[in-house]
Amino acid sequence: MKCYIISYDLRNLRNYDSLYKAIKSYGTWAKITESTWGVVTSQSAVQIRTFLLNHMDNDDRVFVIKSGSEAAWVRAICEDSWLKNNLIKS
């Protein structure tokens, strides 16, 4: 399983509840910043994006990327331990 970073902009209606519920359905997740989350899944970035689009409006934006081998942060919303344990998954 791999860790993916999801970043989004909800523009007009801003239905956060539906999107949050969709992201949390991955089971292993963390809210990193206000509009950035991490999820651990066997799905691809395209599959994640396609799934999340079902919970977003036509004018919203989403960016999904597989985490890499290096990361740095300060004052993340989630626990540092979640990031340390999940970001560097192959």
N, C-alpha and C positions, 0 to 999 in steps of 0.2 A: 504494500500500500504506500501511496505517496501523499505528501502534504502539498496542497494547492493554496495559493493566496487569491482571495476574491476581493476585488475593489469595485465599488459601484457609485453611481450618482443617480438618486431618485429625484426626478425633476418637478413634476407638477403635482400629481395626486399623493405621492410619497406614502405608499402603502407598506410601511416597514414591517408590520405584523406578519403579513403573508411571506415576505422575503426572509425574515428572521426564522420563521417556522421551517421554511424550505432549507435554509442553511443548516439549522440545527438537526434536521432529519438525517444528516450524514453521521450523526452519533459522536464522532470525535471532532470537535470544533472549538474555536476560540475567537472571541471578538478582540481584535488587535488594536484597532483605532475605531473612531466613530463609523467609518464606512469601509473598513478593511477587516476581513475575517480569514482565518485559516481553517481548512478542513482536511481530514485524512480519509482517503478513499482509494479504491481501485479503479475508479472511473477516470476518463481522460478530461483534459481541460475543455474540449468541445462538448463532451457529455454534460459536464457541470454547467457550462454556459447555457446549453439548450434547456436543461432542467430549470435553471433559475429564471430564464426568460418567461416561463409559464407563470411566474409570480411577480412579473414586472410589467410596467406600461410600455407602450411603443416608443416613448420619448426618453426612457431611462437608459443609462449606460452601465455596462458591466465589463470587467477585465478579469480574466482568470489565467494564472500562470503557475507552473510547477515550481516549487521552491528549489533553490539551488544548494550550493555547498557552503555558502557564507552569508551571514546576516548580522546586522547591528541594529539596536533599538534603544530607546529610552522612554520610560513612562508609558509602556503599553498598558492597555486596559486589562488584558488577561495576565495571568501569572507568568513570570519569566520562565518558570519550570516547564510550562506547556510549550513555549517557544523552543527552549533548549531540547526538549524531548521529541518534538515533532517536525521542526523545520527541516532538519537535515535527514530526511528519510529518502532512501533510494528508490 
